[in-house]
Amino acid sequence: MQEVKIALLGAGTVGAQVARLLTVHQDELNVRAGAKLTLIGVAVRNINSQRDWDIPSELLTTDAYSIIRQADVVIELMGGIHPAREYILEAFKNGASVVTGNKALLAEYGPELHDAADEAQVDLYYEAAVGGAVPVVYGLRESLSGDRITHVLGIVNGTTNYILDKMTTKGLSYEVALKKAQELGFAEADPTADVDGFDAAAKCALLASLAFHTRVSLSDVPTEGIRGITPGIIASAKANNYTVKLVASAKRREDGIELFVGPALIPNAHPLANIRGVYNAIVVEGEAADRLMFYGPGAGGAPTASAVLSDLVAAANHKANGGFAPRELVYGDTPILDGSKATSRYQLKMVVQDSVGVLHAIMGVFAKNNVSISDVSQENENDGKENTCYLTVTTHEAVYADLQNTIDELNNASQAVTRFTSILRVENA
Amino acid sequence: MQEVKIALLGAGTVGAQVARLLTVHQDELNVRAGAKLTLIGVAVRNINSQRDWDIPSELLTTDAYSIIRQADVVIELMGGIHPAREYILEAFKNGASVVTGNKALLAEYGPELHDAADEAQVDLYYEAAVGGAVPVVYGLRESLSGDRITHVLGIVNGTTNYILDKMTTKGLSYEVALKKAQELGFAEADPTADVDGFDAAAKCALLASLAFHTRVSLSDVPTEGIRGITPGIIASAKANNYTVKLVASAKRREDGIELFVGPALIPNAHPLANIRGVYNAIVVEGEAADRLMFYGPGAGGAPTASAVLSDLVAAANHKANGGFAPRELVYGDTPILDGSKATSRYQLKMVVQDSVGVLHAIMGVFAKNNVSISDVSQENENDGKENTCYLTVTTHEAVYADLQNTIDELNNASQAVTRFTSILRVENA
């Protein structure tokens, strides 16, 4: 068997597990790759750090370039943009294939990296960048390569799913649920990247690029977080057979690709509604395949390492035996739609004046702005004041700009609406 | 781009969709395969049959060998054992790769076919053989190639899942639910292959072979059907937070591979409990990956065709650009365990004499046979006779032979048990 030399960059939670599995399962991995996998070095910032698994000290180095230049396959698990980008470009320059789990880097520099891999005629694999062990990158890149994908809708951030799940099942407030997630290590001390949706937006960009054979970057994705989700919103969703989830959505429409990351109401009959805790799940709809779902742990050292190793086996197989990974082809000229043109169903909850003619006036504003309504319900409990009540309006598919005009007009020009308490997208069952 | 010539054998529900998608999406498929895909012929039994999609008449032939001998890739969708096996062997002999959805053939002649493909150094792909569009073959063969799989547990037969789902959600009897499935085209006039578990057993053999890198055939799989599932069993499961599902299970134990197809109690918190209607879902547990699930339509022309086309794209890519599919490697010497050695938790319901000392006597028989009990409950409603009541016993992990001895002894030697009303495996949450 031909030897394939592997350089590992980073030995954190995932990197240490990759080194462990490469050692413990070496014989099986060699058989599967059709190659003799040899770990030639592990680049780390600090040789003496404590690690989840003891990497033989002769493999450790602080000089990443020294091992990159000898490698056939480079595994990049250090994270961050720089110097990860420079290391990967150096790997390609030296004819090595690359396996990475760096979603932030791919969402920002994906096109550059794919072009560099193509030019060097080597592979760029990144299963671990979306959904941890969940093989959705494989699914989109290979399993559905004979189909035309219409919609990708996923729970791709375990932290926010944990928080929303605890709010739903235990009735916790956002603050308490976040604190619990932090205590359990499911959320960072600074939770911004997760709770404001940026992590999910980077994954959304990767999924959309793959699904629609185009180049989507982070800045293309309209993104909302979950800080504004209250127990009241959760309770009201439950009462109406919905579950609130932070979703990443990428949809093919006739005029372009529509993207969204943010909280949405998922009908309880939808398979995503039942995804609990820190698990991830991605629903992929194809013209022929109908609806598929990929489900599993979205994070964690060993699960993510499993995804890295499957990429490594494929990349090493190609190095030793020929062939290559599917290229990230761009074809067609489907534009990415501006967020204002997105269409969705929406549910708006508002506090309104409880007097004759108010409902009529509000409906008039919706109609004038071309937003068609499927459902209106008024709740008797008032807002603590006399003369007000809650109104819940669910729309048919509406254009976001039209919805926004409706909201602005109701906020500014109408005496009928005191305030909006929530505005959420509604996914179809 | 290099031309890759494709011969299609069979133009039934799936074959006609494959021909349609190959024609309609030709440009996209060519780009993805990195090859010019040319359908050179479609072998059918009767040229003049009515089909779901009109195949150009100049492509139709009744002489399969004539197109097989010119092809680079042969797609076999005719079903049955003979002459499908002979056609596929002829394809390999001529250096063509093969894509098939023929689970019965693979479960019986898999080893022969894999060996023939290896010898010819061509690909044998069969995503459509398990779970329709659900990419579980891909998942096991490629996405989890860096992991060590411990358990595959799946709902792989849509017909029985539909029947059990209707019994559960609508309270139908087995007979009425079966009739409804037949009316909707979800069950055959002769439903034996589905309801007696044989279809699921063939898929179980394929999944186990893939997951554990060994050769499992249909006859290795202890198989039970669902004809004995009564509304009473369903109702009792529901009351105890279980759902009855026909599952295919393949588990790696220290001493070998344990296989089972049959009805089982799935805890409602388990992701398989929520799989509705004719959908399929396969849970795969890996040492590193934790628990993944693949979900989607398990049958239907277009979904299954989507799986066939993804295989075609991969096979054509290899033909044009080098590389090959992962080989079905056999390594290690893990034996397939005899069904009597299988271990599982079980739930037994029985009608027992309602008198002092009976429970003690029954518990004694379990203990003597080494079956440890986790839970006992007695129901007050009697069996229509005086002096009897229902007893439900749930065991810890027990060896099947020990359980069988317990049952035999209680049936034959004991006055305490009038009869057993159900004996079901219980899956862990």
Interface residues (C-beta under 8 A of the other chain):
Chain A: Q17 L21 H25 E28 L29 V31 R32 G34 E127 A133 V134 P135 Y138 G139 E142 S143 L144 S145 G146 D147 R148 P271 N274 A281 G286 E287 A288 A289 D290 R291 L292 M293 F294 Y295 G296 P297 G300 A302 P303 A305 S306 A307 V308 L309 S310 D311 L312 V313 A314 N317 H318 N321 G322 G323 F324 P326 R327 L329 Y331
Chain B: Q17 L21 H25 E28 L29 V31 R32 G34 E127 A133 V134 P135 Y138 G139 E142 S143 L144 S145 G146 D147 R148 P271 N274 G286 E287 A288 A289 D290 R291 L292 M293 F294 Y295 G296 P297 G300 A302 P303 A305 S306 A307 V308 L309 S310 D311 L312 V313 A314 N317 H318 N321 G322 G323 F324 P326 R327 L329 Y331
